[in-house]
């Protein structure tokens, strides 16, 4: 998952404000609903993206919407914050990254596992067991089917990539041949 530094900062900041699992779940649910609301209303989306509408008017409209929804106080403060800094277009990405930030707070290592076909349950368990031993702690596997890798696996944790895919091997061969 490619995520901007700004999205990560906002998500981790909100996670830092969550004191327990129940509060995290409540905030995540509300954020998903509010994001769905903003994404589904064409007129609202047009209004927010229209460069001819003054920023102050957009800000006031969003504030009225937020206040009318009566969200959790932390959600309300967070939405006002991103609205004040004109980051509302990042809400969808922040909501999508929020669970990963929560896992990081709990000390769970997140791995993106890409395969050309869906992995069998036994394969997922074996990969999870191996990575748990390597990390010496809990792991979460974000399983993604990506036909472009042709065969094999590509496992990513942050900026570190373990590429055991056919496409990755072909790219390595291509690099070696182009150096000669």
N, C-alpha and C positions, 0 to 999 in steps of 0.2 A: 504494500500500500504506500503510494507516494503521498506524503503529507508535508505541507509547508511548515516552516519553523513557527510562523505566526499562529497557525491552527494548533500546533502542539502546545505553544505557550498558553493560549486561552484554555485549552482542554485541561492541561495540567494545573493551571490556576484554579479552575472550577473544582477539579478533583481534590485539590488541597483544602478546599472549603468544606468538603464532605467529611463528616465525622464518623459515619457508620454505613454499613451495607444498605440498610433500609432507606437512608436518606439518599444515597447514591442512586438506588433503583427509582425512587420517587422523582428525583431530578432528571434522570435519563428519560423516564416515561413522559414527563412534562415537556422536555426539550424536543423529543420526537414529535409529539402532538403539535407543538407550536411551529416546528419546522415544516411539518405537513401542511399546516394552515397557510404559512407564507408561500410554500411551493405550489399549493393547489389553487390559489386565487390569482387568476390571470391579471385582473385589474390592479390588484395590489402590487404584484410583481412588476407590472408595467410602470406603475407610479414610482416605485422605488428605484427602478433602473433608468427612468427618464431624466436626462441631463437638464431639461428645461424647467423642471420643477425645483424651486429653491430648497436647499438642504434643510433649512429651518422648518419648512412645511413638512418635508418627509419625516424629519425627526419627531415633530409634534404628532403626526399621524401614527407613527410606530409606537410612541409613548402611550397614546390613547388606547391603542390595540392591546399593548402589554398590560396596562392598568385594568382594562376591562376583563381580561382573562383571569385575573386574580391568581397568578401562579405562586408557587413556593417563594418565600422572600429571597432566597439565594438565586433562584431562577430569575426573578424580577430584577434584582441588582445586576446579574450577569447580562441580561438582555439589554438593560439600559446602558451598561458599560459598552457593549459592542455596538450599540446604536450610536452612542455619543462619539465613538471613534470611527464611525462609518464602516464597520466590519460585519454588518448584518449579512452581506452576501457569503460570508464564511460560515454561517450558522450550520449549513448542511454538513460541511466537512468537519466542523467541530463536533457535531452530534455523532458523526460516524467514528471519529477518533476517540471520543470520550471513554468508551469501554476499554480501549487499549491503555489509556492513561490511568484508568482505575486499576487495571491489572499490574501496571508498573508500580503503582503506589503500594500494592499488596506484595510486591517482590516476585511477581510471576514473569518469567522471561517469555516474550512473544516471538514466535517464529512464523514466518510466512512460508508455507510449503506449496510449491507449484509443481503440478504434474500434468502430463498430457491427457490422462484419463482419471476418473475418480478412483481414489485409493480404496482398497479393501479395508475392513475394520482391523484385521490382523496387521496389515502394513502400517496403518496409522498408529496402532498401539506399539508396534516395534520402533517406529521412528520416535514416538513420544517417550518411550522408555530409554532409548539411547540418548536423546537430548536431555532428559531429566538427569541421567547419570553425568553427562558432560557438564551440565549447569550446576549440578549438586543442589538442585532446588526445583520447585514446580515450574512447569512450562505450559504454554497455551499454543496450540497449533491452529493457524489460520489457513485452512485448506482452500486452494484455488486451482481450478482446472484451467489449464492454459495449453491449448493444442499447438501453439507455436513452438513449444520446446521439443516437440516431436516424440521424445521418449526420455525416461529417466526422471530426475528430480532437480529442482532448484530450491534451496533452502536459504532464507534470509533472516538475519537478526540484526536490525538496525542497518548499519552500513556494510556489514560482513555478509558475503554471499558464498555459499557452498554450491557450486554448479556441477552437477553430475548428469546433466542433460545431453542429449545427442546434439542439440543446437549449440550448446556451450562448447562441446568438444570440437564441432566443426568450425566454430569461430576461432578457437585456439589454433587449429591447424591452418586456417586462413591467415592468421597473424604471423605464424611461423613462416609460411610460404612467402608472404609479402615482405618479410625482412630480408630474405635472400636475394 
